[in-house]
């Protein structure tokens, strides 16, 4: 393919492993594509976007730009529409297409971990990633999801989203140990930022309940939650698998304008991307 420029934007963004993965994939595919990183905050997003030249094919977006990217894109895939979040912008003929590949990344990784299907699950957090996690669980057949939020009022959008996709959502305060919180869950997805912690009594109760902890963080590992899970003898995994699988969908989108058509020799592409994640 002809030379193209792509980047990952966010604030912070220096920790991102996306350039490693994308560079490995493009080298394997023999594409003359370059993938860099740029620190961009929400206030500067529109100006940076307007400054891009004709060689740019697309962008990966991380915190805090997913809502900004949703508003900037002219078209959205279904997962972006459901969540109001775009982590992938495809630039074609002066038009921006917005995709949320986080949903597909979670779905693919949970399937790889043999952690689905599940009738019920728990999500910790109520932000954009929690929205993606809820849609992913709905796609996997989960019908009951408990949300633990540090600000329970912020979870109202998740309750509404659950009703839209056929998932019953209940909400509890993540800063206390209310009677409404289930003592156990077969799967807990944590969407808390790296380094964030819940009060120790809450963490201890959740960890004692066992089940798989699927923590979307990968740059601050192990997180306080993961440490508590491991101390309790339960399984905890980080977000590298999600990062990998959502990136595969991003590359599909950059290449074809959609996420459904597999890449050439995709299994081998995934292998080289996975290897890039563990480079020293």
QUIRALIN-V433165 format. One record per residue. SS is DSSP state (H for helix, E for strand, - for the rest). Layout:
# QUIRALIN-V433165
SS
SS
This chain:
# QUIRALIN-V433165
-
-
-
E
E
E
E
E
E
E
-
-
-
-
-
-
-
H
H
H
H
H
H
H
H
H
H
H
H
-
-
-
E
E
E
E
E
E
E
-
-
-
-
-
H
H
H
H
H
H
-
-
-
-
-
E
E
E
E
E
E
-
-
-
-
H
H
H
H
H
H
H
-
-
E
E
-
H
H
H
H
H
H
-
-
-
-
E
E
E
E
E
-
-
E
E
E
E
E
-
-
H
H
H
H
H
H
H
H
H
H
H
-
-
-
-
-
-
-
E
E
E
E
E
-
-
-
H
H
H
H
H
H
H
H
H
H
H
H
-
-
-
-
E
E
E
E
E
E
-
-
H
H
H
H
H
H
H
H
H
H
H
H
H
H
-
-
E
E
E
E
E
E
-
-
-
-
-
-
-
-
-
-
-
-
-
E
E
E
E
-
-
-
-
-
-
-
-
-
H
H
H
H
H
H
H
H
H
-
-
-
E
E
E
E
-
-
-
-
-
-
-
-
H
H
H
H
H
H
H
H
-
-
-
-
E
E
-
-
H
H
H
H
H
H
H
H
H
H
H
H
H
H
H
H
H
-
-
-
-
-
-
-
-
-
H
H
H
H
H
H
H
H
H
H
H
H
-
-
-
